[in-house]
Amino acid sequence: MSNRAFRKSSSGRSERELTSARFLRWQAERSVDRNESNDEGGREMSRETADEAVDHYSRKRDHSLTERGNSEIMGVRKFHNWIKRTLIREYCPYGGDMVTVLDICGGKGGDFHKWAEEANVGHVVLIDAARGSIDDALERYREFHWNKNQWHFGVTFVCADCFGADLHAILPPHLSFDFASCQFALQYAFSSEERIRGLLRNVSIRLKPGCSFIGTIPDAEFLIKKLKESPSPSFGNDLYHVTFPAKIDGRFADFGSSYRFYLREAVDDVLECKDQSSSHGLR
């Protein structure tokens, strides 16, 4: 499935070892759309989308290098990694210890290689609502940082809902970012206007003036095109399928227009939301 990328600019290890790696674990109560809203149905959809995604990715097992090498969706994985590497190489400052990155919905740390190889960053703050993914990312970091003497940047792991929680209140007060990224997860923010505004607020409040925020998201125009061409609310092939609640005439709400997505070996029929970025200046 095609994806559209956008750029938005904005004004047991010992305690000694963990400290030297600048490892901090910050826990935050998961917050899912606590803002007041007159649309009760929209709030329920926000909770459903967020909770289902968190549960899915927290349970999802991290594949070994051998398994990934034998993957049936290797072409998709390589394409997605090429997209992310290209965006990081193009927009992330290359600067060693002075560059701090906010990795929103960073999952199991799959982009750690990219932060090291494409930008040589000094510190990564990885935030994800799925505790299981945070644990996997920590183990991956330990393996490459300690056992293989790679990835010489420090990492702060934060378990929090990037779209619902107030990250300004969670993060250390002195911390600001030279770059922010949200890769293949923005669709989960579009379950409500409050949640997408929460994401933008969390990014902008700590992003240094003149620095950049990049992200990738499924292309809404492609989804609508495929839906109109399909005789049923579902379309796809042996590797992926998308299912909308019912066959509709192409009229979608700005937020909360949901569909279910399956991608073999990666996404197990999870509820996602179509974006409305073309109406909100995020091209």
BALOBA-1460 file (C-alpha; in Angstrom, 3 decimals):
// residues 283
<rec num="1" residu="m" x="0.000" y="0.000" z="0.000"/>
<rec num="2" residu="s" x="1.358" y="3.412" z="-0.855"/>
<rec num="3" residu="n" x="2.384" y="5.854" z="1.853"/>
<rec num="4" residu="r" x="2.710" y="9.617" z="1.836"/>
<rec num="5" residu="a" x="5.547" y="11.262" z="3.732"/>
<rec num="6" residu="f" x="5.403" y="14.833" z="4.984"/>
<rec num="7" residu="r" x="7.692" y="17.332" z="6.658"/>
<rec num="8" residu="k" x="6.468" y="20.008" z="9.038"/>
<rec num="9" residu="s" x="8.817" y="22.667" z="10.381"/>
<rec num="10" residu="s" x="8.340" y="24.146" z="13.870"/>
<rec num="11" residu="s" x="9.311" y="27.539" z="15.579"/>
<rec num="12" residu="g" x="20.871" y="-7.305" z="34.805"/>
<rec num="13" residu="r" x="23.365" y="-4.303" z="33.959"/>
<rec num="14" residu="s" x="24.918" y="-2.310" z="36.758"/>
<rec num="15" residu="e" x="23.672" y="1.144" z="37.726"/>
<rec num="16" residu="r" x="27.004" y="2.574" z="36.563"/>
<rec num="17" residu="e" x="26.581" y="1.047" z="33.091"/>
<rec num="18" residu="l" x="23.023" y="2.256" z="32.726"/>
<rec num="19" residu="t" x="23.969" y="5.758" z="33.850"/>
<rec num="20" residu="s" x="26.874" y="5.909" z="31.415"/>
<rec num="21" residu="a" x="24.471" y="5.027" z="28.614"/>
<rec num="22" residu="r" x="22.161" y="7.827" z="29.810"/>
<rec num="23" residu="f" x="19.337" y="5.306" z="30.158"/>
<rec num="24" residu="l" x="16.230" y="6.528" z="31.960"/>
<rec num="25" residu="r" x="12.897" y="4.754" z="32.225"/>
<rec num="26" residu="w" x="9.997" y="7.139" z="32.723"/>
<rec num="27" residu="q" x="6.580" y="5.713" z="33.405"/>
<rec num="28" residu="a" x="3.418" y="7.639" z="32.583"/>
<rec num="29" residu="e" x="-0.183" y="6.720" z="33.139"/>
<rec num="30" residu="r" x="-1.616" y="5.907" z="29.735"/>
<rec num="31" residu="s" x="-3.976" y="8.707" z="28.743"/>
<rec num="32" residu="v" x="-6.472" y="8.178" z="25.937"/>
<rec num="33" residu="d" x="-8.302" y="11.292" z="24.861"/>
<rec num="34" residu="r" x="-9.113" y="12.898" z="28.208"/>
<rec num="35" residu="n" x="-10.202" y="16.127" z="26.586"/>
<rec num="36" residu="e" x="-13.835" y="17.159" z="26.788"/>
<rec num="37" residu="s" x="-15.820" y="16.516" z="23.632"/>
<rec num="38" residu="n" x="-19.417" y="16.827" z="22.546"/>
<rec num="39" residu="d" x="-19.005" y="13.790" z="20.291"/>
<rec num="40" residu="e" x="-19.346" y="10.843" z="22.656"/>
<rec num="41" residu="g" x="-19.155" y="8.377" z="19.773"/>
<rec num="42" residu="g" x="-15.938" y="9.990" z="18.590"/>
<rec num="43" residu="r" x="-14.397" y="9.633" z="22.045"/>
<rec num="44" residu="e" x="-15.349" y="5.975" z="22.208"/>
<rec num="45" residu="m" x="-13.783" y="5.415" z="18.773"/>
<rec num="46" residu="s" x="-10.607" y="7.148" z="19.987"/>
<rec num="47" residu="r" x="-10.357" y="4.842" z="22.988"/>
<rec num="48" residu="e" x="-11.110" y="1.757" z="20.909"/>
<rec num="49" residu="t" x="-8.505" y="2.613" z="18.282"/>
<rec num="50" residu="a" x="-5.819" y="3.500" z="20.812"/>
<rec num="51" residu="d" x="-6.388" y="0.534" z="23.125"/>
<rec num="52" residu="e" x="-6.514" y="-1.997" z="20.298"/>
<rec num="53" residu="a" x="-3.299" y="-0.713" z="18.728"/>
<rec num="54" residu="v" x="-1.476" y="-0.667" z="22.078"/>
<rec num="55" residu="d" x="-2.574" y="-4.208" z="22.932"/>
<rec num="56" residu="h" x="-1.627" y="-5.499" z="19.486"/>
<rec num="57" residu="y" x="1.883" y="-4.048" z="19.385"/>
<rec num="58" residu="s" x="2.575" y="-4.901" z="23.017"/>
<rec num="59" residu="r" x="1.803" y="-8.579" z="22.315"/>
<rec num="60" residu="k" x="3.585" y="-8.665" z="18.968"/>
<rec num="61" residu="r" x="6.757" y="-10.739" z="19.165"/>
<rec num="62" residu="d" x="9.973" y="-9.181" z="17.883"/>
<rec num="63" residu="h" x="11.287" y="-11.223" z="14.935"/>
<rec num="64" residu="s" x="14.878" y="-12.397" z="14.808"/>
<rec num="65" residu="l" x="17.241" y="-11.322" z="12.021"/>
<rec num="66" residu="t" x="16.909" y="-14.769" z="10.445"/>
<rec num="67" residu="e" x="13.114" y="-14.562" z="10.494"/>
<rec num="68" residu="r" x="13.160" y="-11.073" z="8.998"/>
<rec num="69" residu="g" x="15.551" y="-12.297" z="6.298"/>
<rec num="70" residu="n" x="13.081" y="-15.030" z="5.324"/>
<rec num="71" residu="s" x="10.043" y="-12.774" z="5.527"/>
<rec num="72" residu="e" x="7.304" y="-13.024" z="2.906"/>
<rec num="73" residu="i" x="7.003" y="-9.228" z="3.038"/>
<rec num="74" residu="m" x="10.719" y="-8.509" z="2.687"/>
<rec num="75" residu="g" x="10.035" y="-6.165" z="-0.237"/>
<rec num="76" residu="v" x="7.596" y="-4.125" z="1.869"/>
<rec num="77" residu="r" x="10.019" y="-4.003" z="4.800"/>
<rec num="78" residu="k" x="12.865" y="-2.800" z="2.561"/>
<rec num="79" residu="f" x="10.631" y="-0.162" z="0.974"/>
<rec num="80" residu="h" x="9.505" y="1.155" z="4.369"/>
<rec num="81" residu="n" x="13.080" y="1.245" z="5.639"/>
<rec num="82" residu="w" x="14.180" y="3.095" z="2.497"/>
<rec num="83" residu="i" x="11.483" y="5.723" z="3.100"/>
<rec num="84" residu="k" x="12.599" y="6.261" z="6.691"/>
<rec num="85" residu="r" x="16.308" y="6.315" z="5.877"/>
<rec num="86" residu="t" x="15.744" y="8.834" z="3.098"/>
<rec num="87" residu="l" x="13.723" y="11.177" z="5.329"/>
<rec num="88" residu="i" x="16.237" y="10.950" z="8.180"/>
<rec num="89" residu="r" x="19.188" y="11.498" z="5.862"/>
<rec num="90" residu="e" x="17.467" y="14.472" z="4.204"/>
<rec num="91" residu="y" x="16.097" y="16.325" z="7.229"/>
<rec num="92" residu="c" x="17.748" y="15.193" z="10.458"/>
<rec num="93" residu="p" x="20.785" y="17.269" z="11.516"/>
<rec num="94" residu="y" x="24.031" y="15.299" z="11.432"/>
<rec num="95" residu="g" x="25.819" y="16.293" z="14.573"/>
<rec num="96" residu="g" x="26.855" y="13.651" z="17.085"/>
<rec num="97" residu="d" x="26.397" y="14.371" z="20.802"/>
<rec num="98" residu="m" x="24.648" y="17.697" z="20.194"/>
<rec num="99" residu="v" x="21.649" y="16.193" z="18.337"/>
<rec num="100" residu="t" x="18.676" y="14.907" z="20.353"/>
<rec num="101" residu="v" x="15.824" y="13.122" z="18.573"/>
<rec num="102" residu="l" x="12.207" y="12.502" z="19.605"/>
<rec num="103" residu="d" x="11.116" y="9.114" z="18.210"/>
<rec num="104" residu="i" x="7.307" y="9.095" z="18.575"/>
<rec num="105" residu="c" x="5.675" y="5.646" z="18.546"/>
<rec num="106" residu="g" x="9.198" y="4.262" z="18.264"/>
<rec num="107" residu="g" x="7.979" y="0.737" z="18.971"/>
<rec num="108" residu="k" x="10.663" y="-1.931" z="19.318"/>
<rec num="109" residu="g" x="13.526" y="0.383" z="18.350"/>
<rec num="110" residu="g" x="13.549" y="-0.592" z="14.693"/>
<rec num="111" residu="d" x="15.000" y="2.781" z="13.689"/>
<rec num="112" residu="f" x="18.002" y="2.723" z="16.058"/>
<rec num="113" residu="h" x="20.238" y="1.616" z="13.167"/>
<rec num="114" residu="k" x="19.029" y="4.559" z="11.106"/>
<rec num="115" residu="w" x="19.663" y="7.134" z="13.839"/>
<rec num="116" residu="a" x="23.225" y="5.812" z="14.143"/>
<rec num="117" residu="e" x="24.052" y="5.345" z="10.463"/>
<rec num="118" residu="e" x="22.176" y="8.192" z="8.769"/>
<rec num="119" residu="a" x="22.456" y="10.984" z="11.355"/>
<rec num="120" residu="n" x="25.003" y="9.955" z="14.020"/>
<rec num="121" residu="v" x="22.764" y="11.421" z="16.721"/>
<rec num="122" residu="g" x="23.762" y="11.857" z="20.351"/>
<rec num="123" residu="h" x="20.528" y="10.952" z="22.117"/>
<rec num="124" residu="v" x="17.172" y="9.367" z="21.242"/>
<rec num="125" residu="v" x="14.000" y="9.716" z="23.296"/>
<rec num="126" residu="l" x="11.812" y="6.762" z="22.281"/>
<rec num="127" residu="i" x="8.148" y="7.057" z="23.270"/>
<rec num="128" residu="d" x="5.559" y="4.328" z="22.827"/>
<rec num="129" residu="a" x="2.332" y="3.354" z="24.608"/>
<rec num="130" residu="a" x="2.983" y="-0.401" z="24.292"/>
<rec num="131" residu="r" x="5.011" y="-1.567" z="27.277"/>
<rec num="132" residu="g" x="5.941" y="-4.807" z="25.509"/>
<rec num="133" residu="s" x="7.464" y="-2.820" z="22.654"/>
<rec num="134" residu="i" x="9.432" y="-0.651" z="25.094"/>
<rec num="135" residu="d" x="10.861" y="-3.783" z="26.723"/>
<rec num="136" residu="d" x="11.871" y="-5.184" z="23.318"/>
<rec num="137" residu="a" x="13.483" y="-1.866" z="22.343"/>
<rec num="138" residu="l" x="15.502" y="-1.855" z="25.574"/>
<rec num="139" residu="e" x="16.751" y="-5.384" z="24.947"/>
<rec num="140" residu="r" x="17.665" y="-4.471" z="21.364"/>
<rec num="141" residu="y" x="19.580" y="-1.422" z="22.595"/>
<rec num="142" residu="r" x="21.421" y="-3.451" z="25.230"/>
<rec num="143" residu="e" x="22.432" y="-6.044" z="22.632"/>
<rec num="144" residu="f" x="23.907" y="-3.564" z="20.158"/>
<rec num="145" residu="h" x="25.215" y="-0.956" z="22.614"/>
<rec num="146" residu="w" x="26.785" y="-3.256" z="25.183"/>
<rec num="147" residu="n" x="27.370" y="-6.609" z="23.491"/>
<rec num="148" residu="k" x="28.294" y="-5.371" z="20.011"/>
<rec num="149" residu="n" x="29.722" y="-1.950" z="20.928"/>
<rec num="150" residu="q" x="27.466" y="-0.170" z="18.436"/>
<rec num="151" residu="w" x="24.884" y="2.593" z="18.750"/>
<rec num="152" residu="h" x="26.942" y="5.024" z="20.810"/>
<rec num="153" residu="f" x="24.011" y="7.373" z="21.392"/>
<rec num="154" residu="g" x="22.111" y="7.429" z="24.679"/>
<rec num="155" residu="v" x="18.436" y="6.490" z="24.906"/>
<rec num="156" residu="t" x="15.564" y="7.598" z="27.106"/>
<rec num="157" residu="f" x="12.606" y="5.198" z="27.062"/>
<rec num="158" residu="v" x="9.154" y="6.615" z="27.807"/>
<rec num="159" residu="c" x="6.032" y="4.456" z="28.118"/>
<rec num="160" residu="a" x="3.187" y="6.865" z="27.313"/>
<rec num="161" residu="d" x="0.418" y="7.561" z="24.812"/>
<rec num="162" residu="c" x="2.055" y="10.021" z="22.413"/>
<rec num="163" residu="f" x="-1.341" y="11.401" z="21.330"/>
<rec num="164" residu="g" x="-3.170" y="11.600" z="24.653"/>
<rec num="165" residu="a" x="-0.579" y="12.210" z="27.368"/>
<rec num="166" residu="d" x="1.021" y="15.590" z="28.158"/>
<rec num="167" residu="l" x="4.652" y="14.849" z="27.328"/>
<rec num="168" residu="h" x="5.717" y="18.283" z="28.538"/>
<rec num="169" residu="a" x="4.746" y="17.205" z="32.062"/>
<rec num="170" residu="i" x="6.430" y="13.797" z="31.732"/>
<rec num="171" residu="l" x="9.804" y="14.635" z="30.198"/>
<rec num="172" residu="p" x="12.679" y="16.234" z="32.126"/>
<rec num="173" residu="p" x="12.189" y="20.027" z="32.044"/>
<rec num="174" residu="h" x="15.515" y="20.787" z="30.341"/>
<rec num="175" residu="l" x="14.984" y="18.384" z="27.437"/>
<rec num="176" residu="s" x="14.401" y="19.802" z="23.937"/>
<rec num="177" residu="f" x="14.716" y="18.269" z="20.470"/>
<rec num="178" residu="d" x="16.609" y="18.954" z="17.272"/>
<rec num="179" residu="f" x="14.379" y="16.582" z="15.308"/>
<rec num="180" residu="a" x="11.113" y="14.669" z="15.730"/>
<rec num="181" residu="s" x="9.789" y="11.652" z="13.854"/>
<rec num="182" residu="c" x="6.616" y="9.535" z="13.824"/>
<rec num="183" residu="q" x="6.904" y="6.635" z="11.377"/>
<rec num="184" residu="f" x="3.950" y="4.539" z="10.147"/>
<rec num="185" residu="a" x="1.837" y="5.345" z="13.203"/>
<rec num="186" residu="l" x="0.214" y="8.730" z="12.531"/>
<rec num="187" residu="q" x="-3.014" y="7.052" z="11.406"/>
<rec num="188" residu="y" x="-3.757" y="6.119" z="15.017"/>
<rec num="189" residu="a" x="-3.867" y="9.808" z="15.965"/>
<rec num="190" residu="f" x="-6.663" y="10.566" z="13.500"/>
<rec num="191" residu="s" x="-9.308" y="8.826" z="15.598"/>
<rec num="192" residu="s" x="-10.225" y="12.300" z="16.916"/>
<rec num="193" residu="e" x="-9.284" y="15.940" z="16.482"/>
<rec num="194" residu="e" x="-8.195" y="16.068" z="20.134"/>
<rec num="195" residu="r" x="-5.647" y="13.327" z="19.597"/>
<rec num="196" residu="i" x="-4.049" y="14.770" z="16.471"/>
<rec num="197" residu="r" x="-3.858" y="18.157" z="18.205"/>
<rec num="198" residu="g" x="-2.305" y="16.393" z="21.182"/>
<rec num="199" residu="l" x="0.398" y="14.957" z="18.931"/>
<rec num="200" residu="l" x="1.186" y="18.337" z="17.360"/>
<rec num="201" residu="r" x="1.236" y="19.992" z="20.784"/>
<rec num="202" residu="n" x="3.613" y="17.371" z="22.158"/>
<rec num="203" residu="v" x="5.950" y="17.820" z="19.191"/>
<rec num="204" residu="s" x="5.934" y="21.599" z="18.984"/>
<rec num="205" residu="i" x="6.345" y="22.379" z="22.680"/>
<rec num="206" residu="r" x="9.804" y="20.772" z="22.875"/>
<rec num="207" residu="l" x="11.023" y="21.054" z="19.277"/>
<rec num="208" residu="k" x="13.691" y="23.736" z="18.878"/>
<rec num="209" residu="p" x="12.814" y="26.702" z="16.608"/>
<rec num="210" residu="g" x="13.568" y="25.978" z="12.957"/>
<rec num="211" residu="c" x="13.869" y="22.228" z="13.487"/>
<rec num="212" residu="s" x="11.778" y="19.610" z="11.681"/>
<rec num="213" residu="f" x="9.112" y="17.006" z="12.309"/>
<rec num="214" residu="i" x="8.762" y="14.173" z="9.788"/>
<rec num="215" residu="g" x="6.235" y="11.369" z="9.539"/>
<rec num="216" residu="t" x="4.715" y="8.746" z="7.297"/>
<rec num="217" residu="i" x="1.073" y="7.739" z="7.034"/>
<rec num="218" residu="p" x="-1.062" y="5.572" z="4.726"/>
<rec num="219" residu="d" x="-2.234" y="7.605" z="1.749"/>
<rec num="220" residu="a" x="-5.921" y="8.445" z="2.231"/>
<rec num="221" residu="e" x="-6.399" y="9.157" z="-1.481"/>
<rec num="222" residu="f" x="-5.115" y="5.671" z="-2.323"/>
<rec num="223" residu="l" x="-7.455" y="4.080" z="0.241"/>
<rec num="224" residu="i" x="-10.478" y="5.923" z="-1.151"/>
<rec num="225" residu="k" x="-9.521" y="5.061" z="-4.738"/>
<rec num="226" residu="k" x="-9.234" y="1.354" z="-3.927"/>
<rec num="227" residu="l" x="-12.482" y="1.412" z="-1.968"/>
<rec num="228" residu="k" x="-14.371" y="2.980" z="-4.886"/>
<rec num="229" residu="e" x="-12.952" y="0.375" z="-7.263"/>
<rec num="230" residu="s" x="-13.916" y="-2.525" z="-5.026"/>
<rec num="231" residu="p" x="-17.397" y="-4.115" z="-5.180"/>
<rec num="232" residu="s" x="-17.245" y="-4.658" z="-1.409"/>
<rec num="233" residu="p" x="-15.963" y="-2.697" z="1.621"/>
<rec num="234" residu="s" x="-12.780" y="-4.799" z="1.551"/>
<rec num="235" residu="f" x="-9.808" y="-4.933" z="-0.822"/>
<rec num="236" residu="g" x="-6.272" y="-6.329" z="-0.847"/>
<rec num="237" residu="n" x="-4.344" y="-9.461" z="-1.818"/>
<rec num="238" residu="d" x="-2.626" y="-12.448" z="-0.216"/>
<rec num="239" residu="l" x="-0.314" y="-10.205" z="1.821"/>
<rec num="240" residu="y" x="-2.577" y="-7.375" z="2.976"/>
<rec num="241" residu="h" x="-6.200" y="-6.375" z="3.156"/>
<rec num="242" residu="v" x="-8.160" y="-3.286" z="4.192"/>
<rec num="243" residu="t" x="-11.763" y="-3.488" z="5.390"/>
<rec num="244" residu="f" x="-14.042" y="-0.501" z="5.905"/>
<rec num="245" residu="p" x="-17.171" y="-0.848" z="8.096"/>
<rec num="246" residu="a" x="-19.516" y="-0.658" z="5.083"/>
<rec num="247" residu="k" x="-19.536" y="0.333" z="1.441"/>
<rec num="248" residu="i" x="-19.794" y="4.125" z="1.439"/>
<rec num="249" residu="d" x="-20.038" y="6.818" z="-1.207"/>
<rec num="250" residu="g" x="-16.682" y="8.465" z="-0.489"/>
<rec num="251" residu="r" x="-17.895" y="10.926" z="2.124"/>
<rec num="252" residu="f" x="-15.758" y="10.721" z="5.237"/>
<rec num="253" residu="a" x="-15.693" y="12.585" z="8.519"/>
<rec num="254" residu="d" x="-12.608" y="14.706" z="9.128"/>
<rec num="255" residu="f" x="-11.652" y="12.401" z="12.005"/>
<rec num="256" residu="g" x="-12.586" y="8.911" z="13.127"/>
<rec num="257" residu="s" x="-13.152" y="7.345" z="9.702"/>
<rec num="258" residu="s" x="-11.859" y="3.904" z="10.593"/>
<rec num="259" residu="y" x="-10.902" y="0.757" z="8.734"/>
<rec num="260" residu="r" x="-9.245" y="-2.517" z="9.694"/>
<rec num="261" residu="f" x="-5.794" y="-3.308" z="8.321"/>
<rec num="262" residu="y" x="-3.946" y="-6.598" z="8.028"/>
<rec num="263" residu="l" x="-0.373" y="-7.092" z="6.783"/>
<rec num="264" residu="r" x="1.082" y="-10.570" z="6.966"/>
<rec num="265" residu="e" x="3.741" y="-10.986" z="9.670"/>
<rec num="266" residu="a" x="3.321" y="-7.379" z="10.795"/>
<rec num="267" residu="v" x="-0.220" y="-6.126" z="11.518"/>
<rec num="268" residu="d" x="-2.982" y="-8.498" z="12.653"/>
<rec num="269" residu="d" x="-6.240" y="-6.845" z="11.560"/>
<rec num="270" residu="v" x="-5.901" y="-3.679" z="13.655"/>
<rec num="271" residu="l" x="-8.284" y="-0.716" z="13.673"/>
<rec num="272" residu="e" x="-6.760" y="2.361" z="11.998"/>
<rec num="273" residu="c" x="-8.096" y="5.750" z="10.919"/>
<rec num="274" residu="k" x="-7.966" y="7.555" z="7.584"/>
<rec num="275" residu="d" x="-6.136" y="10.859" z="7.783"/>
<rec num="276" residu="q" x="-7.524" y="14.251" z="6.738"/>
<rec num="277" residu="s" x="-4.150" y="15.961" z="6.509"/>
<rec num="278" residu="s" x="-4.932" y="17.670" z="3.205"/>
<rec num="279" residu="s" x="-7.593" y="19.674" z="5.075"/>
<rec num="280" residu="h" x="-5.316" y="20.635" z="7.944"/>
<rec num="281" residu="g" x="-2.172" y="21.979" z="6.309"/>
<rec num="282" residu="l" x="0.068" y="18.946" z="6.829"/>
<rec num="283" residu="r" x="1.159" y="18.432" z="3.225"/>
